[in-house]
Amino acid sequence: MNIKKFIVILIALIFYESCHKTPTQIDQIELREGLSASEFKEAIIGKWQSVYEIPGKQNIEYLELTRQGNAKIIIKSDGNKKEYKGGYSITFLRPPTEGMVTLAELTIKTSKENITLSWVNFGHHNAFPVEVFFLMIDKEPYGVLQRIA
């Protein structure tokens, strides 16, 4: 009888642990070129910090995207920073194709205006000697962002 109780308790504990995983326990998709649409939408979720700025242009200093469709962005221009919050959507500038860089447009809808990030992709940046993938925004406001969470 003790073995049956032990097995029941063990099964209950396993079930309890599997039901109480937090969102931080979800594996992140490996950043790379040529992601499918669903992989790209999953890979872009997270907190991103700028690692490179183009002088004299609008640059993204910080970007946060959640699974619930919420966004926070800080744009820096001429030493001034502006923070925007709102829902976001992703559209693809061309259909994701294997062997090609996935290019997207990310629109953040705030209460006052829409912020559009164009030519969003994952890639390398020639300012960094290592082969690290960054979240790149290749049209103004520009961004070379590294995942921080």
Secondary structure, 3 states (H helix, E strand, C coil): CHHHHHHHHHHHHHHHHHHCCCHHHCCCCCCCCCCCHHHHHHHCCEEEEEEECCCCCCEEEEEEECCCCEEEEEEEECCEEEEEEEEEEEEECCCCCCCCCCCEEEEEECCCCEEEEEEEEEECCCCCCCCCCEEEECCCCEEEEEECC
